[in-house]
Amino acid sequence: MTVVKNELRENILKAFKQNKSLNEISRKFKINKTTAFYWYRKLGKSKIKKVKINQNDVELVGEFIGIFAGDGNYYRDKNYKHNITIHITGKDKKYITHVKALMANLFSKEPHIFVRKKGNMTLIRITSKDVYLFLKNYLNWENKKSFSVCLKKGTQNYPIDFLKGFVRGLFDTDGMIKRSIPRFVFGTISSKLATNVENVLLMLDIRYTKNIVVDKRKNRKPMVLIEIFRRDANLFLKNINPIH
């Protein structure tokens, strides 16, 4: 590793305090990114509290996995931080509070809340490589997540409480819940995720209908709609217990 002299180290520290990125520091001081990242960690710019993942509550774990599969996003930024973000419609204050508390309970760390006025969206974000690896232990996805996300293993490999939480998270994020009718609808363009949901409903003896909606616009994938109507609504509510 490149030897960083005391004066250069002080200048790097000053740059960190000015919120310069690793790329900017690497270019300015003519050091490689590995060295820049070393001092980024060594000098303590990023004092991110380590997460402690509570995996004892399998239903809570399942619900978060479902929430991320439905409305979650992952990206690694230019400073090598692993960001996991849940996108929620801005007006849904009850559900925002619920997801924030769920994540704090699951990871022993308060997530950050960002309000995006454009599009009326609230972002709930946690930054942690451990959380990313935790997600990848349960889910598979490639390229654009919404096209391919699904459980890593077959549903028969997970506890039933995990699966109940998983379906709850999916219906609360990518679903439509009408308790007054009652009617529950889940929509996804990931055929594998739809199969996951079907398998769980079959395990719980909840009857449903499945429809494929074809979008004629270019480069659009068909939408799979899974609907549960009045006759099985009480069984769905008893087993899944959606938040909405």
C-alpha positions as CSV (number, residue, x, y, z in Angstrom):
1,M,0.0,0.0,0.0
2,T,1.2,3.5,-0.8
3,V,2.9,5.1,2.2
4,V,1.0,8.2,3.2
5,K,3.2,10.9,4.9
6,N,2.0,12.9,7.9
7,E,1.4,16.1,5.9
8,L,-0.5,14.2,3.2
9,R,-2.5,12.4,5.8
10,E,-3.6,15.7,7.4
11,N,-4.6,17.0,4.0
12,I,-6.6,13.9,3.3
13,L,-8.3,14.2,6.7
14,K,-9.2,17.8,5.9
15,A,-10.7,16.7,2.6
16,F,-12.8,14.1,4.4
17,K,-14.1,16.8,6.7
18,Q,-15.1,18.9,3.7
19,N,-17.2,15.9,2.5
20,K,-15.0,15.2,-0.5
21,S,-15.7,11.9,-2.2
22,L,-13.1,9.0,-2.5
23,N,-12.9,9.7,-6.2
24,E,-12.1,13.4,-5.7
25,I,-9.5,12.6,-3.0
26,S,-7.9,9.9,-5.2
27,R,-7.6,12.4,-8.1
28,K,-6.5,15.3,-6.0
29,F,-3.7,13.6,-4.0
30,K,-2.8,11.1,-6.8
31,I,-3.3,8.0,-4.6
32,N,-5.2,4.9,-5.7
33,K,-8.7,4.2,-4.4
34,T,-7.5,1.4,-2.2
35,T,-5.3,3.8,-0.2
36,A,-8.1,6.4,-0.2
37,F,-10.6,3.9,1.2
38,Y,-8.1,2.8,3.8
39,W,-7.7,6.3,5.2
40,Y,-11.5,6.9,4.8
41,R,-12.0,4.1,7.3
42,K,-8.8,4.8,9.4
43,L,-9.6,8.4,9.9
44,G,-13.2,7.7,10.9
45,K,-15.2,9.8,8.5
46,S,-17.9,7.2,8.4
47,K,-19.0,6.5,11.9
48,I,-21.8,4.2,11.0
49,K,-23.3,2.2,13.9
50,K,-23.0,-1.5,13.3
51,V,-26.2,-3.4,12.9
52,K,-27.2,-6.3,15.0
53,I,-29.7,-8.4,13.1
54,N,-32.5,-9.9,15.1
55,Q,-33.2,-13.2,13.3
56,N,-35.0,-14.8,16.2
57,D,-38.4,-13.2,15.2
58,V,-38.8,-15.1,11.9
59,E,-42.1,-13.4,11.1
60,L,-40.5,-10.0,11.4
61,V,-37.6,-11.1,9.2
62,G,-40.1,-12.4,6.6
63,E,-42.1,-9.2,6.6
64,F,-39.0,-7.1,5.9
65,I,-37.9,-9.4,3.2
66,G,-41.3,-9.0,1.6
67,I,-41.3,-5.2,2.0
68,F,-37.9,-5.0,0.3
69,A,-39.0,-7.4,-2.5
70,G,-42.1,-5.2,-3.1
71,D,-40.8,-1.7,-2.7
72,G,-37.1,-1.9,-1.9
73,N,-34.0,-0.7,-3.7
74,Y,-30.3,-1.4,-3.3
75,Y,-27.3,0.4,-4.6
76,R,-23.6,0.8,-3.7
77,D,-22.6,4.4,-4.0
78,K,-19.3,5.9,-5.1
79,N,-18.0,5.8,-1.5
80,Y,-18.6,2.0,-1.4
81,K,-21.5,2.4,1.0
82,H,-24.3,-0.2,0.7
83,N,-27.6,1.5,0.8
84,I,-31.0,-0.3,1.2
85,T,-34.0,2.0,0.7
86,I,-37.7,1.4,1.0
87,H,-40.0,3.7,-1.0
88,I,-43.3,4.6,0.4
89,T,-46.0,6.9,-0.8
90,G,-45.6,10.1,1.2
91,K,-49.1,10.4,2.6
92,D,-49.1,6.9,4.2
93,K,-47.8,8.1,7.6
94,K,-49.1,5.0,9.5
95,Y,-47.2,2.6,7.3
96,I,-44.0,4.8,7.3
97,T,-44.1,4.7,11.1
98,H,-44.6,0.9,11.0
99,V,-41.7,0.3,8.6
100,K,-39.3,2.6,10.5
101,A,-40.1,0.8,13.8
102,L,-39.8,-2.6,12.1
103,M,-36.3,-1.8,10.7
104,A,-35.2,-0.3,14.0
105,N,-36.3,-3.5,15.8
106,L,-34.8,-5.8,13.3
107,F,-31.4,-4.1,12.9
108,S,-31.0,-2.3,16.3
109,K,-30.4,0.9,14.4
110,E,-32.7,3.8,13.4
111,P,-33.1,4.1,9.6
112,H,-32.8,7.5,8.0
113,I,-36.0,9.2,6.6
114,F,-35.9,11.3,3.5
115,V,-38.9,13.1,2.0
116,R,-38.9,13.6,-1.7
117,K,-41.5,16.2,-2.6
118,K,-41.3,15.3,-6.3
119,G,-43.5,12.3,-6.6
120,N,-44.7,12.6,-3.0
121,M,-42.4,9.8,-1.8
122,T,-40.8,9.0,1.5
123,L,-37.6,7.0,1.5
124,I,-36.6,4.9,4.5
125,R,-32.9,4.0,4.3
126,I,-30.4,2.0,6.2
127,T,-26.7,1.9,5.2
128,S,-25.0,-1.4,5.9
129,K,-23.2,-4.1,4.0
130,D,-24.4,-6.6,6.6
131,V,-28.1,-5.8,5.8
132,Y,-27.3,-6.2,2.0
133,L,-25.8,-9.7,2.7
134,F,-28.8,-10.5,4.9
135,L,-31.1,-9.7,2.0
136,K,-29.1,-11.7,-0.5
137,N,-29.3,-14.7,1.9
138,Y,-33.1,-14.7,1.3
139,L,-33.6,-13.2,-2.1
140,N,-32.4,-13.5,-5.6
141,W,-32.5,-10.7,-8.2
142,E,-30.6,-9.8,-11.3
143,N,-30.2,-6.4,-13.1
144,K,-33.6,-4.7,-12.6
145,K,-34.9,-6.0,-9.4
146,S,-38.6,-5.8,-10.1
147,F,-38.2,-8.1,-13.1
148,S,-36.6,-11.0,-11.3
149,V,-36.8,-10.8,-7.5
150,C,-37.9,-13.9,-5.7
151,L,-37.1,-16.1,-2.7
152,K,-33.7,-17.8,-3.0
153,K,-35.1,-21.2,-2.0
154,G,-38.5,-22.9,-2.6
155,T,-41.2,-21.9,-0.1
156,Q,-41.1,-25.3,1.5
157,N,-37.7,-24.4,2.9
158,Y,-38.9,-21.6,5.1
159,P,-40.9,-21.6,8.4
160,I,-44.6,-20.8,7.9
161,D,-44.3,-17.7,10.2
162,F,-41.6,-16.4,7.9
163,L,-43.8,-16.9,4.9
164,K,-46.8,-15.2,6.5
165,G,-44.6,-12.2,7.2
166,F,-43.2,-12.3,3.7
167,V,-46.7,-12.2,2.0
168,R,-47.8,-9.4,4.4
169,G,-44.8,-7.3,3.4
170,L,-45.6,-7.9,-0.3
171,F,-49.4,-7.1,-0.1
172,D,-48.7,-4.0,2.0
173,T,-46.2,-2.6,-0.5
174,D,-47.2,-3.9,-4.0
175,G,-50.8,-4.8,-3.1
176,M,-54.2,-3.2,-3.0
177,I,-56.2,-3.9,0.2
178,K,-59.9,-3.1,0.3
179,R,-61.2,-4.3,3.7
180,S,-64.7,-2.9,3.1
181,I,-65.4,-5.2,0.1
182,P,-63.3,-7.2,1.2
183,R,-60.8,-7.7,-1.7
184,F,-57.0,-8.2,-1.7
185,V,-54.8,-7.8,-4.8
186,F,-51.1,-8.3,-5.3
187,G,-49.4,-7.4,-8.6
188,T,-45.9,-8.1,-9.8
189,I,-43.9,-8.4,-13.0
190,S,-41.7,-11.0,-11.5
191,S,-43.2,-14.4,-12.4
192,K,-41.1,-16.1,-9.8
193,L,-42.3,-13.8,-7.1
194,A,-45.9,-14.5,-8.1
195,T,-45.2,-18.2,-7.8
196,N,-43.8,-17.7,-4.3
197,V,-47.0,-15.9,-3.3
198,E,-49.2,-18.6,-4.9
199,N,-47.3,-21.4,-3.1
200,V,-47.8,-19.7,0.3
201,L,-51.5,-19.2,-0.3
202,L,-51.9,-22.8,-1.2
203,M,-50.0,-23.8,1.9
204,L,-52.6,-21.8,3.9
205,D,-55.6,-23.1,2.0
206,I,-56.4,-19.6,0.8
207,R,-58.1,-19.7,-2.6
208,Y,-57.2,-17.0,-5.1
209,T,-57.5,-16.1,-8.8
210,K,-54.6,-15.3,-11.1
211,N,-54.7,-13.1,-14.1
212,I,-52.0,-12.0,-16.5
213,V,-52.3,-8.4,-17.7
214,V,-50.3,-7.7,-20.9
215,D,-49.0,-4.2,-21.5
216,K,-48.8,-3.5,-25.2
217,R,-46.3,-0.7,-24.7
218,K,-42.7,-1.4,-25.9
219,N,-40.4,-3.2,-23.4
220,R,-43.1,-3.8,-20.9
221,K,-43.4,-7.1,-19.0
222,P,-46.8,-8.7,-18.3
223,M,-48.2,-8.0,-14.8
224,V,-49.3,-11.0,-12.7
225,L,-52.3,-10.2,-10.6
226,I,-53.2,-12.4,-7.6
227,E,-56.6,-11.7,-6.1
228,I,-58.4,-12.9,-3.0
229,F,-62.1,-12.2,-2.8
230,R,-64.8,-12.2,-0.1
231,R,-65.0,-16.0,0.4
232,D,-61.4,-16.3,1.6
233,A,-60.9,-12.8,3.0
234,N,-61.3,-13.8,6.7
235,L,-58.8,-16.6,6.3
236,F,-56.4,-14.2,4.6
237,L,-56.8,-11.6,7.4
238,K,-56.3,-14.2,10.1
239,N,-53.1,-15.6,8.6
240,I,-51.5,-12.7,6.9
241,N,-52.9,-9.7,9.0
242,P,-51.8,-6.9,6.6
243,I,-51.0,-3.5,8.2
244,H,-53.1,-1.4,5.8
